Amino acid sequence: MNSPNRYRRFLTSFRSRLFLIFTLFTGVIFAAFVLLIITGEIRNYQERSLEKARLLASLLARSITLPLYSENVPELDRRAHEILSTPKVARILITSSNTRTLVDLTSPAVPPGTSHVSSTTRVTTDSASPTVEAALSGASRPSPVLLGSVTVSIDTGDRAEAIRSAIFKTGGIALLFWIAVVAGCYPVLKRVTRSFNTLTEGLNSMMGGDFSAKIIIDKDDEAGRAALAVNRLAAALEEREIENRNLQEELVRAMRMEVQEERRKIMAKLIQTNRMTSLGLLISSIAHNINTPNGVIKLAAQHLAGSWKDALPILEQVTKEEGDFTLGGLPFGVAKGEIKGANEAILNNAERVERVIQDLRAYNLGERNELSPGVSVNRVVEEALTIIRAYGRQGEISITPTLAPSLPEITGNQHQLEQVVVNLLLNAMQAMPNNKGMVTVRTEHFYETNEVLIIVTDQGEGISPTVRKHLFEAFFSTRIDKGGSGLGLYISKFIVSEHKGRLSIDSEQGAGTVATVHLPLNPEDPA
């Protein structure tokens, strides 16, 4: 390994990081130690200067008691000069008791503007030596009398030099000691971390996928115990790797089986699509074959309606002139209404057949029939009940409608919604055991979602969970053998979804079924 790579590897190793942390930690400790010593040296220098000023002021105060009492300025000046000759004395100030300056001397050896510390001592009479008057009279010793004060200032201009010298001496010694400590500790640190390097190399091998590699550390320390734990983990991972390979093989086999199952499902969908295509062709053929005769019926009914309208005044005139007569086995007065009703029934049912064919064509072509406002859901249910009663297969099943009064009108296609209700009612009737029971159909306005609901409830056998999953699939029916097409719910759900609504089926086996149609008042309103 070349030198740059080795140096880069050393910088990123655990040993270098630990050594860097140790170096910085000891460096901070030594720096704090040096700072503490220098701070103490500064404080000691200041205290020594102040103590020297205090001592010299005290000596001078004791030596000038009599001259100060007599205000002997020459004597005070002489004694002040003696003290001023002491090294580092910058200034001496002697004042009287009334703060009058008697002596103010400045040392010529001290440069002006330098810093200094001062100490002031009060000069008083000595209470230990009584006055002559007190000795003769035998009076008690009087209290000390203030004669004045002495102020001595000591030059501290060399403080910076003294501090600098202390910094260099202390810092140099600390630096040498720190370097010696760091250099002496590195071999120890290298020996301590050798086990961790071995552990790291083993872990890197395992990260590469080689779980058979073993970490060999003979020492019974933290690194040795960690290596033992990692070796156990590697053995467990190797076993898991073998299990994973076996599971992967099983998964591949399962996926192949799932692909085959998916292929079967796709083929089933293709078959269903083909059936839907065939259904579309059948619908087109049926529509053509039914529309032609239905058109003839509708045209004939219209012709009959026109003819009856023209003939009715003549027949009524005959009745007035010759009296009532028989027409079609009925008296003319009765036959008149029956013929008119029969003709209207023919036209209405021909138009219904025409609309059903149009709906089948629209569904087959994937078109959306036009939705119109003002559709009464109660009217939809009533028309669907009319069709069911005309169906004639109710048996002993009673259908009870409960229509909400003042139900708001919706925007929709009445004939398609009738088809939905008819499909739901037929399913409910077919679910009745022995063709007996009760079916209820009710409407209501659900204010929370602003929807109109159509709810069809039966007391039938219910629907199993297995069947419930396939309810809305095309061609799925449990009554194929009884004529079921498997398209009723499939088409109903399509129609409801075209109205932006929902069709839900809630059922429990043996407890009946509830089918609910949710219809918004206006499908164009955002949800």
Buried (B, 14 or more C-beta within 10 A) or exposed (E): EEEEEEEEEEEEBEBBEBBEEBBEEBBEEBBEBBBEBBEEBBEEBEEEBBEBBBEBBBBBBEBBBEBBBEEBEEBBBEBBEEBBEBEBBBBBBBBBBEEEEBBEBBBEEBEEEEEBBBBBBEBBBEEEEBEEEEEEEEEEEEEEEEBBBBBBBBBBBEBEEBBEEBBEEBBEEBBEEBEEBBEEBBEEBEEBBBBBBBBBEBBEBBEEEEBEBEBEBEEEEEBBEBBEEBBEEBEEBBEEEEEEEEEEEEEEEEEEEEEEEEEEEEEEEEEBEEBBEEBBEEBBEEBEEBBEEBEEBBEEBBEBBEEBEEEEEEBEEEBEEEEEEEBEEEEBEBBBEEBBEBBEEBBEBBEBBBBBBBBBBBBBEEEEBEBEEEBBBBBBBBBBBEBBEEEEEBEEBEBEBEBBEEBEBBBBBBBBBBBBBBBBBBBBBBBBEEEEBBBBBBBBBEEEEEBBBBBBBBBBBBBEEEBBEEBBEBBBBBEEEEEBEBBBBBBBBBBBEBBBBBBEBEBEEEEBBBBBBBBBBEBEEEE
